[in-house]
Amino acid sequence: MAMQITNQADYALRSMLYIAQYGQNRLTPSNIIAEEMQISRIFLSRINSELVGAGLIKTRRGARGGIMLAKHPAEISIYDIVTTIDGKINLIHCTEDPDACPLVESCPYRNFWKKTEEIIITQLKSTTLQDMMDQAPKPA
């Protein structure tokens, strides 16, 4: 198994960036987001349910409905989005539960993985949607 975020978290990141760039203060229809980000509408709907539950987006149904950010892009970290979809960042089982490994007392890797996890979490928490917007190419 590769160390990577799920496709679902990747789609959530892409859709949130799209909303931040093109519909931050207005409702953007989910079918437009799905089409532009090349995400199945059904899959996006499931992702949106989780993002709404986490307070990251707001949705409105109907002809004039759509999706918008629930907070300013500078207040939404990449960590917020990824952990909403994928859950806790955990590179290896022993960093969360030392009792899961009988070699924990003599293993030199646990501290290495724990420190690596902390570096990744710090990077995800310190990077916001606003940072991603600032780095994205500007539309023509």
Secondary structure, 3 states (H helix, E strand, C coil): CCCCCCHHHHHHHHHHHHHHHHCCCCCECHHHHHHHHCCCHHHHHHHHHHHHHCCCEEEECCCCCEEEECCCHHHCEHHHHHHHHHCCCCCCHHHHCHHHCCCCCCCCHHHHHHHHHHHHHHHHHHCEHHHHHHHCCCCC
